[in-house]
Every structure is written in structure tokens, then in C-alpha cells.
């Protein structure tokens, strides 16, 4: 029998107009947008649908993306669509926690609204990130360790794509060393800070107090945590994992490998863009045998939802 994983993308996949089609077509989606607006005091539909200067600013990006992901999931749940496991990349982990039954929509929106603000305010001067393409993980880890200053791996995305983070000077030095070591490309990322680095620990410490006020509920659907790439079924460790997540590496490739080892053969990306679907192709190409059939779906629009329902 097929095993299904729902996966939720992280910051960077946002775009103006995201979620509009489902919002117009499904009352349930509008209900979730309304809940997010009441909880945060923001006009979330305007933030997502209209041209504005806020959508790409971290403190607004995060709540906008989570609202769309939560709205899509709510419509899917209403139609009787479920999963065996769930996970999300960075911010997307909160979408996974909703799908896992751990957080209510209201609590997830409250926490993520503050998460975005704290991360924006905690961004230190002189931080940077870069994507490293076409280099072995061990080589990247070694160069990060040997580089003067602080630089570390932020994201293990998929084979051939690793993101580094840290002090700007150290990231630049490591980037040059990686090019000399044979990296195909090292691309500086247009981000507002060194996310998933120890430089963001203060944001995690502030977030801990907000999470304390949330109702962490029993886990109905097992989810895979970013920081450990392990299946979580114990709600008592959720808070610690979310606090650590802000300043720890995102182990996305390891997360997918964990799911493949559990026999998951259907992966459904819920939210804007197809970043995670792209990662899936590279991961399965490297780790799966040729006779293994893996199905990947993307659900954001009414048409994509129908295509998944009728699969």
C-alpha cells in the first residue's frame, strides 16, 4: 500500500499572487486566511495577492507563506486527503506541525508571526549565505571548519546543493576555497541575514517564550524534524527542536532519505513553488534503485488539487 508524505516549502518560494486561485475557489481557504488575519492583525490576503514591498521581508514572508500552506492543507483535509508522515523545510516545519496535529492554526500563526519578527530583528550586521553547487558534502564541511571566522552549513538540500551561512568575510573566504576545490558554482544568496547559524541563537531564545504559550498537542501524524532528520512522535521534545531549528542546519536530504527508508513512495509538496519537488528528483536519482517508482505531486492551485485527488 502506498505511503504518503506531505512536505511544506520554506522561505524563498514566495511570490506575489500565491494562493489567490484556491482562495477564490474554496471557502475553507478563505477561512484560514481570515484566521491568520485575526491572529496577526495583518491583511494577509493583500500581503499575498497584491504587489507590495513587504512580501520579501522576513517578518512578513514567513506568516504569508505559512498562511497559504495552511490554507491548502485545510482544503485537502476537508476533502479527506491525509498522509502517513509530514515534514517542512525551515519555516515549512510549521506547516508540517499543523498537519501533524501538534499546533492549531491559531497557535502556529501566533508563533510564526513572532518567529519572523525575531529573526528579522536578530539579524546581525556582516552575515551572509551562499549556495554551493556540485561539491561533495565532506569537502564543504572540511573547508568550513578550516576557514578563519565563523561559517557553517545551513542547509543540506540535495545532492550537489548545499547552503553555507555565517560571518560575511568567512563565507566569502570559504566560497573562494570551494571554487578552488572544484565547486561548479558558489552563488551568494540575497537574504537579510545568516539564517540557520549560531548567529541567530538570540532569536531562538526569544521564540522559546512564545512557544511556551502555545498548546503543544499529541502528535497524530509522525513528522520529521529539520535539526535531526528523525521521526518525531513525542510532543515533549517539540519545543526544544523548534528553538534549535532557527540556529541549526536544515537536514532536508537526510529527511527525504529517512522517508524513503520507511517505504514512502508518494511525496506531496504543499505551497508555493516547486523547490522541494526539484530536490526530490536529485535525491531519488542518487539513492533509489532504478526499479523503484517514486511519485511527486505539487498542490497549490485548484487544478493541481484535482489532479492529486484523481491520481
N, C-alpha and C positions, 0 to 999 in steps of 0.2 A: 504494500500500500504506500502511496506517495506521502512523503513528509514535506511539510511546508514551513518556510521561514519568511517572516515579514521583516524587511530591513528599511531603515529610515536614514536618509542622507543628512549630511551636516552642512555647516555654513560654507558658502561659496557657490551653491547651486541656485540661489535665489535669482529671480528675475521679475521685472515689472509685469503684472498681469497674472502671476501664478495663482492658481486656484479659482480664477474667475468663472471658468466654464462649469465646474462642479458646483460652485456657489449658486450660480443661476439655475442649475438643473435640479439640485437636491435640497429640500427643506432642512434635512439633518445637517448638511454642511453649513448652512446659514446659521443654524442654532449654535454650532460650535464657534463660529466667528463671533457671534453675539456674546457668548460666554467669555471668550478671550477679551473682548472689548470691555465688558463689565468688570472683569477681574483686574485689568491693567489700566483702565481709563483711557485707552488709546482707540483710535478709529482704525482697527486692523484691516478692514476691507479696503479703505483708502490707501493704507500703507502698502498693501499687496497689489492692488489693482491700478493705482494711479501713479503717473510719473512724479517722483519726489526725490529729495536729497537724503532721505533717512534710510532707505531700504538696505543700503550697503554699509551702514554704520552698525557696528556690532550690537549695541544695546537695543537696536530696533530689528536688525536682521534675525536675531535668534527667536524672538517672540513671533515674528511674522512667519518664519519657516515652520516653527512648531505648530502654529495655528493651522496652517494648510495641511500639514501631515496628520494632525489630529482629526481634522475635518474629513479627510479622505478615509482614514481608518474608521471613523464613526459611521460613515456611509457604508463601508464594507461590512462592518459588524452588523449593522441594521439589516443587511441583505443576507446575513447568515454565513459570512465568509470569515474563517478563522485560521489559525496557524498552530504549529507544534512548538516552534521556537521563534524568538524575536531578538533583534539587535539593532543598534543605530550607531552611526559614526559621529563621535563627539556630541554635538548638540542633538543629533538624531537619537541618542540613547534615551532621551526623554520621551520621544515618540514610542520607543520600544517599551518604556516603563508604563506608558498608558496602555499599550496593547497587552502587556504582561499582567495588568490589573493592579499594579503596585501603586500608581498615582492616579487620582481622579483628574479629569480635565482641569478643574479649577486649581488644584494644588500644583499640577505641572505648569500651568500658565504663571502662577504666582512665583514659583521657583525660577523659571527660565527668564521671566522679566527681570528679576534681580540678578540672575547669573550674567545676563548681557550687560547690565549696568556695571556690576562689579568688575567684570573682565575689561570693559572699556576704561574704567577709572583706574584699574591696577596696571594698565599697560605702561611699562617703564620706558624712558627715553633710551634710544640706542638698541632696540630689539629688532630682530628680523627673522624671516623664514625663507627657505628655498627648497624647490623640488629637485631631487636628484634622479636622473633618468639613466637607466642602463648600467647600473653598477651593483656589484654583489653587496649584500647587507653587511657581511663581515668587514668588507673594506671600508664601508661608510662608518660603521661603529668604531673601527680602529682609528680612522682619521679624526673622528670627533674626539676620541679620548686623547689623541696626541696634539690636538690643536690648542694653542695658548688661548686662555679665556674660556668662556662657557658656551659650548654648542653641543646639542644632543639631538636624538631622533624624536620628532614629534609624531609622525605617522608612518606605520608600516602598511601602506595602502595595498600594494600588489606587487608581483614580481616586476622588477625594473622601475618601480616608482616609490621612492622614499622621500619624506619631507624632513628637513632639519630645521632646528629652531635655536634661538639663543641670543647672545650679545651680537650686535651688528658686525663688529670687527671680527669676531670669531667665526661667524657664519661666512663672511667674505673670505677669510683665510682658508677655512675648510672647503669652500666652494672651489677655490683655486687648486688646492691639493687634490680634490676629487677629479677635477678636469685633467690634471697631470697624471692621475692614476687610471685614466681611461674612461671616465664617465662620458656618456654620449652627449648629455646636456645637463647643465645646472641652471635652473631658472629661478631668479628672485621672485618671491610672491608679493603681490600687492595687498598686504594685510596691515592692520593697525598695530600689531604687536607680536611678540614671540610666544604665540599660544602653545599650550601643551609643553611648557618648560617650567623649571623651578622658579622662574621669574614671576610666575602667576600664582605662586603659593598664597600670597595675601588675599587674592580673590576667592580662593577655595576656603580660607579661614572665615571670611565674611559669609560665604554661602552656607557654611555649616549651620549658622544660626537660623537662617531662613528654612533650611531643610528640617530643622528641629520642630518647626511649627507645622510641617506637613504631616499628613496621615499616611505613613508607610504601611501599605496593606499586604496581606498574604499574596504570594506570587502564584497566580493562576496559570500562567504560561511561562515556562523557563526562558530566561533571557541570558544573553552572553555579554559580559561586561567588557568595556573597552580596555581597561587597565590590565586585566588578567587573561582575556580571551577564554575565560572559563564559564561554564553554565552556572547560573546563579538560581538557587531555589530557596535560599534562606534570607528572609527580609531584614534580619538584624544587621546584615553587613552592607545593605544598600547605601545608607548614608555615607559611610566611610568611602565606598567606591566612587560615589558622585563627587565628594570633596577632593579626592585624589585625582579624579579624571581631568580636572582643569589643568593640573601641572604635570601630568604623566603622559607617556606615549600612548597613542591610539593603536592598538594591535588589530587592525582590520583584517589583514590577510590571515592571521592566526585564527581570528573569529570565524571566517568562512571555512578554513581548513577543519576547525572543530566541528562545524555543522556537517561538512561532507563526511567526516568520520562517523557522525551519528546517523548517516543514511539520508540526510536531507537532499532531495533532488529537485525541489521547486523553490525558487527564490523570487520574492515579490518586492520590488523597490517601490516604496510609497512616498511620494513627494516630488518636488521639482527636479528637473534634470534627470540624466541617466548615468551619473558618475559611478554609482555603485554597480550598475549593470556592466559598465565598462571594466571595472575592476574584476568582476566575476569572470569575464572572458579570459583575462590574463591568468587569474588564479587557477581556474579549472584546466586551462591548457597545460599548465605546469604540473598540477598534482593529480589530475584524473586520468584513468586509463581511457584509451580510445573508444572502448565499447560502453563506457558509462554515459548515460544521457542525463544532462542537467538542463532544466527549463528555467529561464529567467524572464520575468514579466515586469513591466513598468505600469503603475497605476497612478494617474493624476487626473485625466480627463474622463468625462462620461463614456467616451468611446473606448478608452483603454480599460475602464472598469468592466464594460460589457464584454470586451474581448477576453478578459480574465474569467469572468463568470461563465462564458460559453466555451472555454478552453477544452 
